[in-house]
Amino acid sequence: MDDRLPTELWVTATLRRFGAAARPAYLVRRGDPERGSVLVRLDGHRAGTRILTQARDLDGRLIWLEAAEGRALPPDEAMAYVDRAVQRDPDLWVIEIETPDGATLFTGRVE
C-alpha cells in the first residue's frame, strides 16, 4: 500500500506553510488531486526563475530535480518550459513562489 499524501493535500499544506513564513506562493495550475506531480517556479525577480520538479529517489524519498542544470531562466523561457511540461503531463500541478533569496523551504534534497 502506498502511504503518500494525495497531491492536493500536499500542495494545500505547502502553500499554507509558505504563507505562514511570509513567502508569497501561488497555485498556478491544478493537476490530478491524488497522484499528480508538482512543478515549482521559484521567481527570483531580477535573478531569474529556477524550476524544480518533484520526484522520488530509488528508496521512495522525495527529491527535487532542477531544470536547466540549475540555471535561472528569463521569465519567457521559464513559461515555455512550464508549458512544455504541462503538455507532456496533463496531471501536473504548478506552484509559483516568490523567493528573491532563492530559499525553497522544501523537504527533500535538490539535485
C-alpha positions as CSV (number, residue, x, y, z in Angstrom):
1,M,0.0,0.0,0.0
2,D,1.2,3.5,-0.9
3,D,1.2,5.8,2.2
4,R,2.0,9.1,0.3
5,L,-0.3,12.1,0.8
6,P,-2.6,12.9,-2.1
7,T,-1.0,15.7,-4.1
8,E,-3.9,18.1,-3.5
9,L,-3.4,17.8,0.3
10,W,0.4,18.2,-0.1
11,V,0.0,21.3,-2.2
12,T,-2.5,22.9,0.1
13,A,-0.3,22.3,3.1
14,T,2.8,23.6,1.3
15,L,1.0,26.8,0.2
16,R,-0.1,27.4,3.8
17,R,3.5,26.8,5.1
18,F,4.9,29.3,2.7
19,G,2.1,31.8,3.7
20,A,3.0,31.3,7.4
21,A,6.6,32.0,6.6
22,A,5.6,35.3,4.8
23,R,6.7,33.9,1.4
24,P,4.2,34.6,-1.4
25,A,3.2,31.3,-3.1
26,Y,0.5,30.8,-5.7
27,L,-1.2,27.8,-7.2
28,V,-0.8,28.4,-10.9
29,R,-2.3,25.1,-12.2
30,R,-4.3,22.2,-10.7
31,G,-3.4,18.7,-11.6
32,D,-4.7,15.3,-10.6
33,P,-5.8,15.6,-7.0
34,E,-4.5,12.2,-6.0
35,R,-1.3,11.4,-8.0
36,G,-0.3,14.5,-10.0
37,S,3.4,15.5,-9.9
38,V,4.4,19.0,-8.8
39,L,6.5,21.6,-10.7
40,V,7.7,24.7,-8.8
41,R,8.7,28.0,-10.4
42,L,11.0,29.9,-8.0
43,D,10.6,33.5,-9.0
44,G,13.8,35.3,-8.0
45,H,12.7,38.5,-9.8
46,R,15.8,40.1,-11.3
47,A,17.8,36.9,-10.6
48,G,15.5,35.0,-12.9
49,T,13.3,31.9,-12.4
50,R,14.5,28.5,-11.3
51,I,12.3,25.5,-11.9
52,L,12.1,22.4,-9.6
53,T,10.3,19.2,-10.4
54,Q,9.1,16.8,-7.6
55,A,10.4,13.3,-7.9
56,R,11.2,10.2,-5.8
57,D,14.6,8.5,-5.5
58,L,15.1,4.8,-5.6
59,D,14.2,4.5,-1.9
60,G,10.9,6.4,-2.4
61,R,12.2,9.6,-0.7
62,L,11.1,13.0,-2.0
63,I,13.8,14.8,-4.1
64,W,13.6,17.9,-6.3
65,L,15.2,18.0,-9.8
66,E,16.4,21.3,-11.1
67,A,15.6,22.2,-14.7
68,A,18.2,23.9,-17.0
69,E,21.1,22.5,-14.9
70,G,20.2,24.8,-12.0
71,R,20.4,27.9,-14.1
72,A,18.0,30.8,-13.5
73,L,15.9,31.3,-16.6
74,P,14.4,34.5,-18.0
75,P,10.6,34.7,-17.5
76,D,9.7,33.8,-21.1
77,E,12.0,30.7,-21.1
78,A,10.6,29.6,-17.7
79,M,7.0,29.9,-19.0
80,A,7.9,28.0,-22.2
81,Y,9.4,25.2,-20.0
82,V,6.3,25.0,-17.8
83,D,4.0,25.0,-20.9
84,R,6.0,22.0,-22.4
85,A,5.9,20.2,-19.1
86,V,2.1,20.6,-18.9
87,Q,1.7,19.3,-22.5
88,R,3.7,16.2,-21.5
89,D,1.9,15.7,-18.2
90,P,-1.7,17.0,-18.0
91,D,-1.9,15.8,-14.4
92,L,0.9,18.3,-13.4
93,W,0.4,20.8,-10.6
94,V,2.3,24.1,-10.9
95,I,3.2,26.3,-8.0
96,E,4.9,29.7,-8.1
97,I,6.9,31.0,-5.2
98,E,8.4,34.5,-4.9
99,T,11.8,34.0,-3.4
100,P,14.4,36.7,-4.1
101,D,16.9,35.0,-1.8
102,G,16.4,31.6,-3.5
103,A,15.2,29.8,-0.4
104,T,12.8,26.9,-1.1
105,L,11.6,25.7,2.4
106,F,11.1,22.3,0.9
107,T,11.9,19.0,2.5
108,G,13.9,16.6,0.3
109,R,17.2,17.3,-1.4
110,V,17.6,19.3,-4.6
111,E,19.6,17.8,-7.4
